[in-house]
Amino acid sequence: MHPIIFFSKMDFSQSNLFGYIEDLQELTIIERPVRRSLKTPEEIERLTVDEELSDIERAVYLLSSGQDIQGTSVVANLPVLMRQNPAETLRRVLPKIREVLHVAGVEMQLTAAVSFLTVLQEESVSIHTYSHSFLHIILQHLEHRDAGVSNAWLETLLAVIEALPKETIRHEILNPLVSKAQLSQTLQSRLVSCKIMGKLANKFEAHIIKREILPLVKSLCQDVEYEVRTCMCRQLEHIAQGIGTELTKTVVLPELVELARDEGSSVRLAAFETLVNLLDMFDADDRSQTVLPLVKSFCEKSFKADESILVSLSFHLGKLCNGLYGIFTPEQHLRFLEFYKKLSTLGLQQENGHNDNQLQLQTLEQEKKYISVRKNCAYNFPAMIVFVDPKNFHLELYSIFFCLCHDPEVPVRYTMAISFYEVAKLLNSGVYTIHKELVTLLQDESLEVLDALVGHLPEILELMTNGGENSGSESKLLSIPDLIPALTTAEQRAATSLKWRTHEKLLQKYACLPHIISSDQIYYRFLHRMLTIILTNNVLPVQKAAARTLCVYLRYNRKQEQRHEVIQKLIEQLGQGKSYWNRLRFLDTCEFIMELFSKSFFCKYFFLPVLELTHDPVANVRMKLCYLLPKVKSTLKIPTDKHLLQQLELCIRKLLCQEKDKDVLTIVKRTVLELDRMEISVDAFQKRFYENDLLDQEKERQEHLLLEMEQLEKEKQQNEGRSTNINDKMFEKKRRDSKTSSVLAKSITLSVPGSSSGTSGGKDDKKSKLVRSQSFSTQALHPKYSNIDKCPNKSSATGYTSSVSGMGKSCMLSFSDDSFRAHSTGNSGNAAFPSSSSRNLFNSADQKNNGNKESQSRKMSM
């Protein structure tokens, strides 16, 4: 058959042909620069260097007659030349670099600044040689016309000042600085002088700074250019640390006060931030008389005339409030708190429906500024809790906390998620009040917010469920139903996103849940989800995180039936799965089981399924198994696991004899040598394995404790059902007695003589049996209580104690039920096993009823 060609789909009109030609012309235009960029033979000849030249000779040749890119490569390679041959490099290469830098471009200048700093950090030469050879080159290029180059050389100089001796700094840097800082010098020169003086303040004594540096500082603070005043103002913090508290109070503080009233907004901003950073150096009088009025004026102007300071003010407000806390009056305290509340909702009035006609539409820059302000308020929220006292949180700050956690902008909620743990720690017993906000952030639309919250999720959940002595158990129990759906929703949202690192981090943190919620809740809501992730997810780190968390859940599961079900699924769906990828994950899971469980547990359930993978058809699975075999052998104990050791040796022999893959066979041989060098621990303790054996014994003891607790829970459930049936029968019997009192009175007159002697004898029997049952119950339950108290694990120590105490009571009730049935059957001879004092209430009630019946019978006989 011939192919059918649809000519209708192809358009050969003139317009289309011209369109194709134009496209081709555009392609040729795109290719032209590529062709022009190719080097001609003459250029290649000029770039060619003789291979027989040494490194030093090649560097000198390239710097002398090479192109710029070759010279830049030599300058970048200067640290290597200094390490290999410092003397020849300083004698021949460095003078050439100095000549080239006078006419070099920006790229070579930046490269030279970095290379000079690297030579200093690597200490290739002594500091004296460095200052003699390199320092003059650095100082020559500080005032380069390009601002980026000038800053790069300045950063190198500031790092050099840290290492230079005082005399060199004084002669080479401080003395020329006096002339460089004069008003007649360029703006760039004066800016460089400001930064150098801030660095020099920590290198000299206070009297030298007062005599030689402070006059320059004062003159630069009064400079005509606002850039210089701003730069010098930011260096006053370093100068104050160098001259001490007294000189700071008399010299620096007056300059800061004057700069805070400067006409330039950037100068005022720098003065404000420097004041906040120097609060610790001012005494109470300076804070109350000088700093506080300035801060109040800043706050008042920030909304009216000077919005430029608003972002910085919101960032430093927490530090400011706590630094001035001791001098605030109650009115001032309330005023600053209201100011913080106003900043926390800045820019949200229109969204909340409070739009006034006088307000103009916010520009994009204003919106960004307001978002930054609210973000800074979220950053300062823990400091504001300290400011108002955590006891007053619900009254003063909870509404702001709610608004910040529900802010429409992601950066604000992200900052709240980061600081959530600090807030929870500060609230302590009142942490239950912010549970709803935790659920809100867990269900946030942005995964960035979830990622920020997950970092301290185990600590937050622990505080939520166990925090505070005054929170009470009711609030803890009420918090869990909302918390579990939020946790599952967060995991599902992370799983459906492309950010697998957030998903991995979340699964790792979910390993804390056995300490937070019950075993049944984990089994039904989280454990099967982890198994599904292992089977279906395509990201290896996520699968491993889910496997480890599943093993943790299995470790703390309190029902043997559920444990057996999970183990069976692991073996069938992973170890015996159709996909080799699942079988590889089974080996990863076995590694986690060996880490978390005792040796006996692994040998009982997973040893043989692991060995079965020696027959796996995929070489990668057999290879991974060979790497795991030394750990598998370390779980054996002799002579208990002698038969498992024989199975292991048999599998290794089969691998050696039958393995056809060369890579696997190489690893098998290497593994055999490692296994031969290994020593197997015996059942008794040995000195070389003492720590490992002790840890394994502790794991095994905790596993037995879980089995005992499960048995106690079963007995508790049985006895609760039995006691409810008995109570129902007693109630029905009393109801019938009250209805038929006259009939019972007649029957009592006939049966009292024989029954009275029986009851009197039964009372003594009951007393003796109750005494024996009480002694038995204490002897039976005390060992279990001691095990629970000694258990070092958090979950078994805290989460299980209350349940065991309840079980003890239920066990006592069960024995009393048996005794009750034995006495109710009369003298049948079937002796029960009484073990409780709780039934004394029922026995005393029966005795009272019997006493009343005897008195009635006597009256009837009379």
Salt bridges, closest charged atoms under 4 A:
GLU31 OE1 - ARG35 NH2 3.47
ASP55 OD1 - ARG58 NH1 3.07
GLU88 OE1 - ARG91 NH2 2.83
GLU122 OE1 - ARG83 NH1 2.75
GLU143 OE2 - LYS180 NZ 3.10
GLU162 OE2 - LYS199 NZ 2.92
GLU167 OE1 - HIS171 NE2 3.46
GLU205 OE2 - LYS166 NZ 2.94
GLU212 OE2 - ARG170 NH2 2.56
GLU212 OE2 - ARG211 NH2 3.43
ASP223 OD2 - ARG190 NE 2.85
ASP262 OD2 - ARG229 NE 2.99
GLU273 OE1 - ARG234 NH1 2.72
ASP283 OD2 - LYS249 NZ 3.31
ASP286 OD2 - LYS249 NZ 3.97
ASP306 OD2 - ARG268 NH2 2.98
GLU338 OE2 - LYS341 NZ 3.80
GLU396 OE1 - LYS341 NZ 3.69
ASP407 OD2 - ARG374 NE 2.73
GLU422 OE2 - LYS425 NZ 3.74
ASP444 OD2 - ARG413 NE 2.56
ASP451 OD2 - LYS505 NZ 3.79
GLU459 OE1 - HIS456 ND1 3.98
GLU462 OE2 - LYS794 NZ 1.86
GLU491 OE2 - HIS503 NE2 2.79
GLU491 OE1 - ARG529 NE 2.79
ASP520 OD2 - LYS559 NZ 3.26
GLU565 OE2 - LYS569 NZ 3.52
ASP588 OD2 - ARG585 NE 2.79
ASP588 OD1 - LYS624 NZ 2.96
GLU591 OE1 - LYS631 NZ 2.88
GLU595 OE2 - ARG548 NH2 2.68
ASP616 OD2 - ARG583 NE 2.31
GLU649 OE1 - ARG653 NH2 3.97
GLU659 OE1 - ARG622 NE 2.87
GLU679 OE1 - ARG688 NH1 2.38
ASP693 OD1 - LYS599 NZ 3.83
ASP696 OD2 - LYS637 NZ 3.20
GLU698 OE2 - ARG701 NH2 2.79
GLU700 OE2 - HIS704 NE2 3.86
GLU710 OE1 - ARG563 NH2 3.66
GLU710 OE2 - LYS714 NZ 3.90
GLU713 OE2 - ARG558 NH2 2.74
GLU732 OE2 - ARG735 NH2 1.94
ASP818 OD1 - ARG722 NH1 3.56
ASP818 OD1 - ARG821 NH2 2.70
